[in-house]
């Protein structure tokens, strides 16, 4: 017997040494928090003590009988097991007690406390085995630790992926660089960004050139070249040269602040699945507590009063306690929010910012995708490709067009100004009238210049010549006489055609394109990309009307994808609004439900695939948790399931569900 005792103690010592070695090793590079390390040490210590106690035979305690009082050995054995129980479960008991005091009784801590205290009490009453009660608490704590570590790891992954918050900004004072809080830098101030540092605030480069790493914002690994005069957004990492940047926004309004606020608040917008689980848990937990109470009381009373049989209170109390352990809804309550959280984190890694899990759920049901054309499917970079039927020199016609359009920020206007090649002299322009959907009329050098589409020419009663070239046609009239037309063409993005085909392969039933361009141009672009339906010559208000028509006829959900600059009304009206190429665009971040941080339309397909993978995992976890629990509850009620099966139904299923949820983080190959 002494050999058995020594072997048990040696096993405990060896295991404890292994625990300490593991814990010390865990201090470096494991990614665990201090609380997680402490919990791990408690779990391993309690396991070592329990193992040692199990090696000790009952005779070792019976020798103590009579030393102090007749049953001293029995109570010494109970005291050692009770100490181990408190070592592993004191925090659960404390939380359960606080819940009772705060009138929030029915939670997993209460279920676990009642079940294990009841099991300990039964073991004392029967002078039985305490292993079951301690093992239940031990394995429950293992599951809780695993869940805590998994959630913490996913949060750290997201934090690392979105590690764009700047700690400081460099300001030059008296010839020296001084690090200041980014909040202290005012609009118009000049900051210095050295190689390896993050750009802290949005601005314009006034001196220097460099390569910028935008991967934290867009998910793309290729650097972007930047030089004096270029706009830069906060969150990029300066890779090579020293940059001097004049800030155009305060830190709180910069891109980095808006993105971080978006990601940090995403969890506040819950999906219907999460809301269902929360409501389910509020009803389910009290129901199973009362069911367990009924299972402990009613069958013994029926046996005793109605059947004349022994009540057998111990058997039914054990079944009720097993029923409680099985019923704990941890797998559902933990894994469903974790799945959405991991899905949002995985999308962030790819430069897809989702404002909440509700939008992820809606996106997974998308059957119709509506695209704006300019800046979304096309590059939005217009170029003058021809001047036809002109009554004056090409340069003069371009000059009049650029001056007439000088007050507009539309891409067409900017292309005319680029073709002009000089800064327009606004003093030469007066009486500007912008006619929505048609063009502009202005006085240039005292002459009336009209620049616009054929609608404008018809409105002014000026005969014009139609153009057979593909592109946007700007008809020009000077002092009421037709002066020719300018052909301006947009360029289709290289991956737009692949994006449309991949959406159809992903299960999207219909793709639609909306544009203000002429029908001929719109039809040609739509045909080249494989878009199912196209609506052209639309005013901004017409786009909203078309989306509303499509919403009435659509099956599933409708997503609208725009460039985020002038599509806010349509983004808000669709089931899900997606802003593309919106890095640095305040309008996009405010109006859209999902923000694609670069100009690649293929990201829309990836966003839908991520959402469907996430929702698939959510449904898998719901079926797994409810299916296993229902089966084990029935087995526990009829006495087939013991505490060990109960622990599998609770902790085992929770670990499986958490592992499944973590898969939502891995989306790069979708």
Helices and strands as residue ranges (DSSP letters): H 2-26, H 34-55, H 58-62, H 72-101, H 108-126, H 131-161, E 169-173, E 176-180, G 182-184, E 190-193, E 203-207, E 210-213, H 215-218, E 224-226, E 231-232, E 237-238, E 243-247, G 251-253, H 255-264, G 266-268, H 272-301, I 302-306, H 313-327, H 330-349, E 352-354, H 357-364, E 366-372, I 373-377, E 383-388, H 394-404, H 411-420, G 426-428, E 429-435, E 439-444, E 447-452, H 454-460, E 472-478, E 481-489, H 496-505, E 510-514, H 519-529, E 533-535, H 540-553, E 557-562, H 568-573, E 576-580, H 586-591, E 594-596, H 602-637, H 643-647, I 648-652, H 653-662, G 663-665
